[in-house]
Amino acid sequence: MCQHEPHCPAAEDPRGQWAEIAVSHPEQGWYLLCNGIVLFDDGGLMLPGHRVVAPAA
C-alpha cells in the first residue's frame, strides 16, 4: 500500500504502527495506516488479515 519514499514499515514489522496515516477518522476512534493496519485510539491494532493486537498494558 505504501507509495511514498522512504517506505513505511510493513504491517508485520514490529514498528508497523508507526506508518503514515492514509485515512483519518478521529471522531470514530480509528486511523488506517498506509501499510493496511487499522490503529485505534486505545492503541489496539487490526492487522491486514483481520488479526487483532490488544493495546499494550
HULINLIN-V884119 format. One record per residue. N is the residue number from 1. RES is the residue in three letters. PSI is psi in degrees with one decimal (none if undefined). BURIAL is 1 if it has 16 or more other ideal C-beta (glycine too) atoms within 10 Angstrom, else 0. Layout:
{{N/RES/PSI/BURIAL} {N/RES/PSI/BURIAL}}
//
This chain:
{{1/MET/-38.8/0} {2/CYS/120.9/1} {3/GLN/-0.3/0} {4/HIS/168.2/0} {5/GLU/138.7/0} {6/PRO/155.0/0} {7/HIS/146.2/0} {8/CYS/160.3/1} {9/PRO/145.6/1} {10/ALA/160.3/0} {11/ALA/-32.3/1} {12/GLU/-14.6/0} {13/ASP/140.1/0} {14/PRO/-21.5/0} {15/ARG/12.1/0} {16/GLY/-32.2/1} {17/GLN/-4.2/1} {18/TRP/9.9/0} {19/ALA/162.0/1} {20/GLU/148.7/0} {21/ILE/127.1/0} {22/ALA/-38.6/1} {23/VAL/130.1/0} {24/SER/126.5/0} {25/HIS/65.1/0} {26/PRO/-27.7/0} {27/GLU/-21.7/0} {28/GLN/-8.7/0} {29/GLY/23.5/0} {30/TRP/160.7/1} {31/TYR/135.4/1} {32/LEU/122.6/1} {33/LEU/159.4/1} {34/CYS/-13.8/1} {35/ASN/8.1/1} {36/GLY/-3.6/1} {37/ILE/139.3/1} {38/VAL/119.8/1} {39/LEU/126.7/1} {40/PHE/155.7/0} {41/ASP/-31.3/0} {42/ASP/-0.5/0} {43/GLY/-5.9/0} {44/GLY/158.6/1} {45/LEU/148.9/1} {46/MET/117.3/1} {47/LEU/159.0/1} {48/PRO/140.8/0} {49/GLY/1.0/0} {50/HIS/18.4/0} {51/ARG/133.4/0} {52/VAL/137.2/0} {53/VAL/119.5/0} {54/ALA/153.4/0} {55/PRO/150.4/0} {56/ALA/141.2/0} {57/ALA/none/0}}
//
